[in-house]
Amino acid sequence: MDLSAIDLTTEVVRTQRLVLRPYRPDDEELVLRACQDPDIQYWNTVIPSPYTRAVAREWVCELAPRERAEGRGMPVAVEAGGELVGSSGVEFTAGVLGPAIGYWIAPWGRGHGYAAEAAHALAEWALGLGAPRVHLVADVRNGASLAVARRAGFTQEGVLRSGLAYRDGSRGDAALFSRLPTD
Ligand SMILES: CC(C)(COP(=O)(O)OP(=O)(O)OC[C@H]1O[C@@H](n2cnc3c(N)ncnc32)[C@H](O)[C@@H]1OP(=O)(O)O)[C@@H](O)C(=O)NCCC(=O)NCCS
């Protein structure tokens, strides 16, 4: 990816309904509220548990801005109608899989196809900057997320057997999806 022409610390991606923007300190309250959701806690296993106010503050004020500033990725707050409705982002993971796209949508924002719209736009963004491919993984049991990946134009390439670590120490299978510039 050629990031030389953009300032990753301020980069915003816009879609018909969404603004995918950098996190702000005032996002703390809604991020904290959203991450209490049992489904987000269950499926987004990289998110700390319990999800405290200190964790939310560190994410919006330090970790997310630093990921951008250090050029490791572009976490975005997903905003619809001026309100934070979810989280998404592109991690510039090295290796054969290409950059990784992830997402969660807050309970108050679900049912509108926002995750697919965000994932689609971020894939376009990364591919437009020269990424040869982008990928996303979803638990094979997460029907909603599998539907999001397909809706976002991703193609399932296979299953990463035992690819996911669960909070209880067990592991599960992940569906691997990708998008190419030619898709
Ligand atoms: C998965 C998630 C991101 C989808 O949010 P959303 O954008 O509001 O999705 P929608 O409710 O608009 O539904 C998207 C699609 O999933 C389908 N869907 C929704 N719930 C479903 C379910 N329980 N099982 C199967 N399909 C489901 C919808 O029918 C829709 O399909 P379509 O695009 O073919 O019409 C959101 O529910 C979420 O954050 N869940 C908890 C955390 C999570 O799963 N994160 C993803 C980890 S990989």
The ligand as an ORCA input file, in Angstrom:
! r2SCAN-3c Opt
* xyz 0 1
  C     -22.327     -8.834     12.959
  C     -22.675     -7.383     13.022
  C     -21.430     -6.583     12.798
  C     -23.696     -7.075     11.902
  O     -24.177     -5.778     12.108
  P     -25.113     -5.003     11.032
  O     -24.294     -4.333     10.023
  O     -26.076     -4.190     11.784
  O     -25.806     -6.206     10.288
  P     -27.322     -6.353      9.866
  O     -28.140     -6.605     11.066
  O     -27.664     -5.193      8.995
  O     -27.263     -7.712      9.067
  C     -26.269     -7.967      8.144
  C     -26.598     -9.277      7.493
  O     -26.512    -10.329      8.441
  C     -27.757    -11.057      8.456
  N     -27.956    -11.449      9.808
  C     -28.188    -10.644     10.864
  N     -28.263    -11.381     11.990
  C     -28.060    -12.676     11.598
  C     -27.955    -13.921     12.287
  N     -28.095    -13.990     13.605
  N     -27.711    -15.049     11.587
  C     -27.552    -15.010     10.261
  N     -27.589    -13.860      9.548
  C     -27.850    -12.715     10.211
  C     -28.774    -10.069      7.976
  O     -29.875    -10.739      7.414
  C     -27.986     -9.356      6.915
  O     -27.903    -10.198      5.812
  P     -28.014     -9.553      4.342
  O     -26.896     -8.547      4.243
  O     -27.830    -10.734      3.445
  O     -29.348     -8.919      4.276
  C     -23.310     -6.996     14.385
  O     -24.448     -7.777     14.565
  C     -22.360     -7.167     15.554
  O     -21.545     -6.289     15.829
  N     -22.466     -8.297     16.266
  C     -21.695     -8.580     17.461
  C     -20.189     -8.686     17.252
  C     -19.788     -9.409     15.987
  O     -20.340    -10.402     15.572
  N     -18.698     -8.854     15.352
  C     -18.116     -9.432     14.151
  C     -16.984    -10.310     14.511
  S     -16.257    -11.082     13.109
*
